[in-house]
Amino acid sequence: MSVLNRSVIIHPPGFYIVGFEKFPYVSFYIIFLAFVYVVTVVFNILLIYIIACNNSLHSPKFVAVINLAVVDILLTTTIIPSMIKVFLFKDNFISFNLCLVQMYCYYAFASMESYSLAILAYDRLIAICLPLRQNLFNTVEIMSGIIAVFWIYSLARIAYSTGIMTQLSFCNSVRVYSYFCDYAPVFRLACNDYTLQWSAASASSMVSLVAPFSFILLSYASILVTVFRMKSVSNRMKALATCVEHVILCAIFFIPIIVIFLIGLFLGSMDPDQRVLSLSLASCIPPSINPIVYSLKTKEIKTRALVIITKMKIKTKCHQRGSKIAPIGLQRGGDYKTIREVYLLCKQVKHMSQMPIIIKNTLLLLLILNTNKLFLSRLGVIYGF
């Protein structure tokens, strides 16, 4: 078509995603992404379950952590299954409407990823800089409201950015050189003016990445000023220790994106294959690491996870002995070795504020049915029954 009528908008049936078409060892990379996806879904669901089932974790911080876990699951589900489908079925075609849906979901959830990290920075800012005003500025209700506002804003803004893509005509190539239906690679295929779409993409980058990252930097600058005003070194260390997991998550998410941007800005161009690989890793890896970091670095979550694992071990051992854990207890005749195994497992959670009643009752009946007074006294001292 030599001359395009501006009143006519041409939409193709769909696009071909060709980001990994020439990528070597793509099969190994897709297998790796499948593993990453499983880890992301399983660990984030486990993290949500642990927080939801423990009333002591129903605080503003962990409301924000649950929000981050939900965003992680949604973000990876938007792109990794489609990449696996392309590899398994050799079908890299995506319809026009489905392309817009994937574009919308990816950028909405990617925006929420950076906003979620900024929300967690807000929680740390209030907790450390304004500890006496937590009930005024950072309650569960306030945190839920902040999260809801960012969700509404992000979904509405990306809806506009995606909607204006329908104003473009595609009369030439329909091959999208990316790992999904990416915004910029798609609008560059248009054969009419895409200045509006380019402006929307630039503005979106500012409000989705630069603004949250700047807020996080300013928050930690304020936190450091507050911490170094503390007279006690131990208080300084405790305050900084509560920020470790969040700093790690921010570094994992923002640094790769900033590096890719700077390379493109100062070096002028980046190898297309390296760009696609780098961006796909930057999108898929952080959601799988987030729940692991919070599980390992957050004392409350580690304690709760240890309780769940310990209860599973106790049930397994008792079933292996032909016994059943119940509020009333085990079968008569359990030997000292069985009780000692249970004791050693339960000793791992002796720092819990309250031992689960089902385990407590079981151990109490075991003690009644057995005559080892030394063992009885040791458990009595530890658990106070």
C-alpha positions in Angstrom: 0.0 0.0 0.0 1.7 3.1 -1.2 -0.7 5.7 0.2 -2.5 5.0 3.5 -5.9 6.6 4.0 -5.7 8.1 7.5 -9.4 7.3 8.1 -8.8 3.6 7.6 -7.3 1.6 10.5 -5.8 -1.8 9.5 -5.5 -4.4 12.2 -3.8 -7.7 11.3 -5.2 -11.1 12.4 -2.3 -11.3 14.8 1.5 -11.2 15.4 4.3 -13.6 15.4 6.6 -13.5 18.5 10.1 -14.2 17.3 12.3 -13.1 20.2 13.8 -16.5 20.7 13.8 -17.7 17.1 17.6 -17.5 16.7 18.5 -17.9 20.3 20.9 -20.8 20.9 20.1 -23.5 23.5 16.5 -22.2 23.7 15.3 -25.5 25.0 17.5 -25.3 28.1 16.3 -21.8 28.7 12.6 -22.7 28.5 13.2 -25.6 30.9 14.8 -23.2 33.3 11.9 -20.7 33.0 9.5 -23.6 33.7 11.4 -24.4 36.9 11.3 -20.7 37.8 7.6 -20.5 37.2 6.9 -23.5 39.5 9.1 -22.1 42.2 7.4 -18.7 41.9 3.9 -20.1 42.2 4.6 -22.7 44.9 6.7 -20.4 47.2 4.4 -17.4 46.9 1.3 -19.5 47.6 3.1 -21.0 50.6 4.1 -17.5 51.8 0.5 -16.3 51.4 -0.8 -19.3 53.4 1.7 -18.8 56.2 0.8 -15.2 56.6 -3.0 -15.8 56.3 -3.0 -18.6 58.9 -1.0 -16.7 61.5 -2.9 -13.9 63.3 0.4 -12.5 64.6 1.4 -11.7 61.0 -1.7 -9.7 60.2 0.1 -6.4 60.2 0.6 -3.6 57.6 4.0 -5.0 56.6 2.7 -8.5 55.8 -0.4 -7.1 54.1 2.1 -5.5 51.7 4.1 -8.7 51.5 0.9 -10.6 50.5 0.2 -8.0 47.8 3.7 -8.5 46.4 3.3 -12.3 46.4 0.0 -12.0 44.4 1.6 -9.6 41.9 4.6 -12.0 41.5 2.2 -14.9 40.6 0.2 -12.8 38.2 3.2 -11.3 36.5 5.0 -14.6 35.8 1.7 -16.3 34.7 1.3 -13.6 32.1 4.4 -14.4 30.2 6.1 -17.7 31.1 3.2 -20.1 30.1 3.0 -18.4 26.7 6.8 -18.8 26.2 6.5 -22.5 27.1 3.6 -22.8 24.7 5.7 -21.3 21.8 8.5 -23.8 22.5 6.3 -26.9 23.0 3.9 -26.5 20.2 6.1 -24.5 17.8 3.2 -21.9 17.6 4.4 -18.4 18.0 1.3 -16.8 16.6 -0.9 -14.6 18.9 -4.1 -13.0 17.8 -4.4 -9.2 17.8 -6.9 -9.0 20.6 -5.0 -11.6 22.7 -1.8 -9.6 22.1 -3.4 -6.5 23.6 -4.7 -8.5 26.6 -1.2 -9.9 27.3 0.3 -6.4 26.8 -2.2 -4.9 29.3 -1.7 -7.6 31.9 2.1 -7.6 31.7 2.5 -3.9 32.1 -0.2 -3.6 34.8 1.4 -6.2 36.9 5.0 -5.0 36.2 3.9 -1.6 37.3 2.4 -3.0 40.5 5.6 -4.9 41.1 7.6 -1.6 41.4 4.7 0.1 43.3 4.6 -2.9 45.7 8.3 -2.4 46.5 7.6 1.3 47.1 4.7 0.4 49.4 7.1 -1.8 51.5 9.5 1.1 51.6 6.7 3.3 53.0 6.1 0.7 55.7 9.8 0.7 56.7 9.9 4.5 56.6 7.0 4.8 59.1 8.1 2.0 61.3 11.7 3.4 61.8 11.3 7.2 61.4 7.8 7.6 63.0 7.4 4.6 65.3 5.1 6.5 67.7 2.7 7.4 64.9 2.3 4.0 63.4 -1.3 3.8 64.4 -1.9 7.1 62.7 -0.1 6.6 59.4 0.3 2.8 58.9 -2.5 0.5 60.0 -3.8 -2.5 58.2 -6.8 -0.5 56.9 -4.5 2.3 55.7 -2.1 -0.1 54.1 -5.0 -1.9 52.3 -6.3 1.4 51.1 -2.9 2.4 49.7 -2.6 -0.9 47.9 -6.1 -0.5 46.5 -5.4 3.0 45.2 -2.2 1.8 43.4 -4.1 -1.1 41.8 -6.9 1.1 40.5 -4.4 3.7 39.2 -2.1 1.1 37.6 -5.0 -0.7 35.9 -6.6 2.5 34.6 -3.3 4.0 33.3 -2.3 0.8 31.5 -5.8 0.5 30.1 -5.4 3.9 28.4 -1.9 3.0 27.1 -3.1 -0.2 25.6 -6.3 1.3 24.3 -4.5 3.8 22.1 -2.7 0.9 20.4 -6.0 0.3 18.5 -5.4 3.6 16.7 -2.4 2.2 14.8 -2.5 0.5 11.4 -0.3 -2.5 10.7 0.2 -2.9 7.0 3.7 -4.3 6.8 5.5 -6.7 9.1 3.7 -8.5 12.0 6.9 -10.0 13.5 7.4 -8.9 17.1 11.0 -9.2 18.1 10.5 -9.8 21.8 9.6 -12.6 24.3 5.9 -11.5 24.5 3.6 -8.9 22.9 5.7 -6.0 24.0 4.5 -2.5 23.8 7.4 -0.7 22.0 8.3 -3.5 19.5 4.6 -3.7 18.5 3.9 0.0 17.9 7.1 0.4 15.9 5.6 -2.0 13.4 2.8 0.5 12.6 2.7 2.3 9.3 1.1 5.4 10.6 2.3 8.0 13.2 2.9 6.4 16.6 4.1 9.6 18.5 1.2 9.3 21.0 2.1 5.7 21.8 5.8 6.6 22.1 4.9 9.4 24.6 2.7 7.1 26.6 5.5 4.5 26.8 8.0 7.2 28.0 5.5 8.6 30.6 4.7 5.0 31.7 8.4 4.3 32.3 8.7 7.4 34.4 5.7 6.8 36.7 6.2 3.0 36.9 10.0 2.8 37.4 11.6 6.2 38.1 9.0 7.5 40.5 8.9 4.3 42.8 12.7 4.0 42.7 13.2 7.6 43.6 10.7 7.2 46.5 12.6 4.2 47.7 15.9 6.0 47.6 14.5 9.0 49.5 12.9 6.7 52.1 16.2 4.9 52.8 18.0 8.3 53.0 15.5 9.3 55.7 15.9 5.9 57.4 19.7 6.2 57.5 19.5 9.7 59.0 17.1 8.4 61.7 19.2 5.3 62.4 22.5 7.2 62.8 20.8 9.6 65.2 20.2 6.6 67.5 22.6 6.4 70.4 22.5 2.7 70.9 24.5 0.6 68.4 22.2 -2.4 69.0 19.1 -0.3 68.2 20.8 0.8 65.0 21.5 -2.8 64.0 18.0 -3.9 64.8 16.4 -1.1 62.8 18.7 -1.8 59.8 18.1 -5.6 60.0 14.4 -5.1 59.4 15.2 -3.5 56.0 17.6 -6.2 54.7 15.1 -8.3 52.8 13.5 -5.2 51.2 16.8 -3.8 50.0 17.7 -7.2 48.4 14.3 -7.3 46.6 14.7 -3.7 45.3 18.3 -4.5 44.1 17.1 -7.7 42.3 14.3 -5.9 40.5 15.7 -2.4 39.7 19.4 -3.0 39.0 19.0 -5.2 35.9 16.4 -2.8 34.4 18.6 0.2 35.1 21.7 -1.5 33.6 19.8 -2.4 30.4 18.5 1.2 30.1 22.0 2.7 30.7 23.6 0.4 28.1 21.0 1.4 25.6 21.4 5.1 26.5 25.2 5.4 26.4 26.3 2.6 24.1 23.6 3.5 21.6 22.4 0.0 20.9 22.4 -3.5 22.4 22.5 -6.8 20.7 18.8 -7.8 20.2 19.3 -11.4 21.5 21.0 -10.1 24.6 18.3 -7.5 25.2 15.5 -10.0 24.9 17.3 -12.5 27.2 18.2 -9.8 29.8 14.7 -8.3 29.9 13.1 -11.8 30.2 15.3 -12.7 33.1 14.7 -9.3 34.7 10.9 -10.0 34.5 10.9 -13.7 35.6 13.7 -14.0 38.2 12.6 -11.4 40.9 9.2 -12.9 41.5 10.7 -16.3 42.2 13.3 -14.9 44.6 11.0 -12.6 46.6 9.2 -15.2 48.7 12.5 -17.1 49.3 14.2 -13.9 50.6 11.2 -13.0 52.8 11.1 -16.6 54.2 14.8 -16.6 55.0 15.2 -13.1 56.3 11.9 -12.6 58.2 12.0 -14.1 61.7 8.2 -14.3 62.0 7.8 -16.2 58.7 10.7 -18.6 59.5 9.2 -19.4 62.9 5.8 -20.1 61.4 7.3 -22.2 58.6 9.3 -24.2 61.2 6.1 -24.9 63.1 4.3 -26.3 60.0 7.3 -28.5 59.1 7.6 -29.7 62.7 4.0 -30.6 62.9 4.3 -32.6 59.6 7.3 -34.4 61.0 5.5 -35.3 64.2 2.5 -36.6 62.3 4.7 -38.7 60.0 6.6 -40.3 62.8 3.5 -41.1 64.8 1.8 -42.6 61.8 5.0 -44.7 61.1 4.6 -46.1 64.7 0.9 -46.9 64.1 -0.3 -43.9 66.1 -2.6 -41.0 65.5 -2.2 -37.4 66.7 -5.4 -36.2 68.2 -6.3 -33.7 70.9 -6.6 -36.7 73.3 -3.3 -38.3 72.4 -1.6 -41.5 71.1 -2.1 -45.2 71.6 -1.0 -46.6 74.9 2.3 -48.3 74.9 4.5 -45.8 73.0 8.0 -46.5 74.0 10.6 -44.0 75.4 12.4 -43.8 72.0 9.2 -42.6 70.3 8.6 -39.9 72.9 12.2 -38.8 72.7 12.0 -38.4 69.0 8.9 -36.2 69.4 10.6 -34.3 72.2 13.6 -33.6 70.0 11.4 -32.4 67.2 9.4 -30.1 69.4 12.5 -28.8 71.1 13.2 -27.0 67.8 10.2 -24.7 68.4 10.8 -24.1 72.1 11.1 -20.3 71.5 7.5 -20.1 70.2 5.2 -17.9 72.3 2.6 -20.6 72.4 2.9 -24.3 71.5 0.1 -25.6 69.3 -2.5 -27.1 71.6 -2.8 -30.4 69.5 0.9 -31.1 70.0 0.8 -30.0 73.6 -2.0 -32.3 74.5 -0.3 -35.2 72.7 2.9 -34.7 74.6 1.0 -34.4 77.9 -0.7 -37.8 77.4 2.6 -39.4 76.4 4.1 -38.2 79.6 1.2 -39.6 81.6 1.4 -43.0 79.9 5.2 -43.3 80.5 7.2 -43.2 83.6 10.4 -41.5 82.7 10.4 -38.7 85.3 13.6 -37.0 84.0 12.0 -36.7 80.6 8.8 -35.3 82.2 10.7 -32.7 84.1 12.7 -31.5 81.1 9.5 -31.0 79.0 7.8 -29.3 82.0 10.6 -26.8 82.3 10.6 -26.0 78.6 6.9 -25.8 77.9 5.5 -25.1 81.4 2.8 -27.8 81.7 
